[in-house]
């Protein structure tokens, strides 16, 4: 059986598995009776990837079928400082998995969104996961926290998503909330208003927010970047998701 390498973002981990991405997504999100259900986000890596920081060869040697011939589902190779030690050119595809195991694969694109809105909401996924509002577009936000930090806080690599703000992106004080599912909406409004009246470019909304988030609130896609480059994995339009990935879309909206 072929052995795959997966870079999980929730939680951050490097995993070897005999399961295909679709099979691994179901297992990782739904799991067995000893594991709670939950969202899963992971990248498939080039199976030839090796790095001195990881004991990949040992992990692969341990990734053998069970006595009954069934595939080995997972061998955890590392759960510490994983993202920063994975070159982005070994990432092949991103997979978003719903809580009930619906898997959507996304390819990267060079068309990184421009800063077209007044205000933005970002959920950092790994290695830390605060929720942050900003006046910066996705590329500028990544550069601020990874490439050219202006504060003492910086990251060697980051995976994040931009979430929809609706009317609050242009009118944080009086814009309608409508279907925005965020908790403590008054606090979010105040953080956005503060950005409009101060010289800072970012403000933390929640420093200990869970890394998971509603897929239906993705504004454009998932971003992953290190000191060398930034990758962007766009989410298809709602029309395309309904037409071509209906079961995933339905599950993501439950």
LINTARA-V365404 format. One record per pair of residues at least 12 apart in sequence whose C-alpha atoms are under 7 Angstrom apart, sorted by the first residue. I is the first residue (numbers start at 1). J is the second residue. Records with the same first field share a line. If there is no record, write none. Layout:
I->J  J
This chain:
1->18
2->18
3->16  17  18
4->16  17  18  47
5->17  44  45  47
6->42  43  44  45
7->42  43  44  45
8->41  42  43
9->41  42  125  126
10->40  41  211
12->79  82  126  127
13->78  79  82
14->76  77  78  79  82
15->74  75  76  77
16->59  60  63  74  75  76
17->63  72  73  74  75
18->71  72  73
19->71  73
22->103
25->40  97  101  103
26->101  102
28->40
29->97  99  100  101
30->99  100  101
37->99
38->99
39->97  98  99  212
40->96  97  98
41->95  96  97
42->94  95  96
43->91  93  94  95
44->91  92  93  94
45->90  91  92
46->90  91  92
49->90
54->77  78
55->77
56->77
59->75  77
63->75
83->157
84->156  157  226
93->105  106  107
94->106  107
98->251  252
102->248
103->248
104->248
106->233
107->233
108->231  232  233  234
109->232  233  234
110->232
112->232
114->137
115->136  137
117->169
118->135  169  170
119->134  135  169  170
120->133  134  135  136  169
121->133  134  162  163  164  165
122->160  161  162  163
123->160  161  162
124->159  160  161  211
125->159  160  211
126->158  159
127->158
129->208  209  210  211
130->206  207  208  209
131->204  205  206  207  209
132->202  203  204  205
133->192  202  203  204  205
134->201  202  203
135->201  202
136->201
146->226  227
147->227
156->226  227
157->225  226  227
158->224  225  226
159->223  224  225
160->222  223  224
161->218  221  222  223
162->218  219  220  221
163->217  218  219
164->217  218  219
172->189  192  193
173->189  193
188->205
191->203  205
215->252
216->252  253
220->234  235
221->233  234  235
222->234
